Amino acid sequence: MSAVLPNNSLPAMHESPGLWTLAWRRLLGDRVGVICLAIVATYLAMILASFAGLIAGDWNKEKGVSYANPAFLAGAENLEAKEVTNKDAVTQSKPVDLSDIDPLAPRYQEWEERAAKIAVTEVKRSETLTFGGDKWGRDVLKKAVKGAEISIFVGLSAALCATFIGTLLGALAGYWGGRVNDFLEWFYNIFTSIPYILLILAFAAVFKRGLDTIIVILALTGWTGIYRLMRAEYIKQCGREYVQAAQAIGASHFSRMFVHILPNASHVILVQLSQHVVGFIKAEVILSFLGLGVPVDMVSWGTMLAEAQNELVIGKWWQLVAAGAGMAILVTAFSMLTDSLRDALDPKLK
């Protein structure tokens, strides 16, 4: 007579890890990928804190003298600040007599002198700032943090929109084929026949400046790459057995496109998304550098670099270093993280 084994003596059934679990394990095993992921996460936390006003909320306040030296150059002479001070002193020492033209001119002068005294007593401009100041005495380090918020927000938002457009159109073209594919291919060829940078500049010159305008411009001009890849991915996946099985059990076209096929193409979407973020951050910097990007009352890495080109002539390099280093570190980390994600999500490594 055979004995019945208790339930706790049965061998444990281990569920095999899924694609994302295996990809996460591979990513954690990549030291370079982990470091880049930490850098990107730090940038994202910084821009969230900036958006909430916890840091760099007063980036546009004039806290230092003109071209205030960095803290590590506290002893260096600032000739530009002295020149501005001397000009103000000369202007104040030679008031213009307008009493013959306007009888209230003496009152105007009195009010101006009173306002000047209040400004002097209320504002004490520092000779040095943490990483130096710009022409108006604004903190360059805080400008770089606020500029990172704008540039990264534009890059992420535009990349999400472009990825959505490219994924949707690529899925339609690859799944349906026929006339739908022919029409979308014709539409795709129109956009790719024009050089990318010229297309961006043309849209930027026509539309009104603003963050939403930049996001729309980059999204409308950057969807073509992911469309091409997603179209090919859907053509390949449509012939797989799991799609035919879904069709056999009566799954709708929508279910087959976005419930069955889309998860199996998600690794392509994620890699393309990260690549587009890097490209759109650089595109926003170029547009703002050329004066076609963010409005004048906002700051980004591009506007800082545009200001820095004039400051280099007089030897003021810290705004260039702050914006350039901030952008270079993020772009490099994001690019290397994209490579690590591509390796981790490669289905051939499963």
Helices and strands as residue ranges (DSSP letters): G 7-9, H 19-29, H 31-51, E 64-70, G 71-73, H 79-93, H 105-122, E 126-129, H 140-176, H 178-192, H 196-206, H 211-222, H 224-238, H 241-248, H 253-255, I 256-261, H 262-264, H 266-289, H 301-311, G 312-314, H 318-345, G 347-349
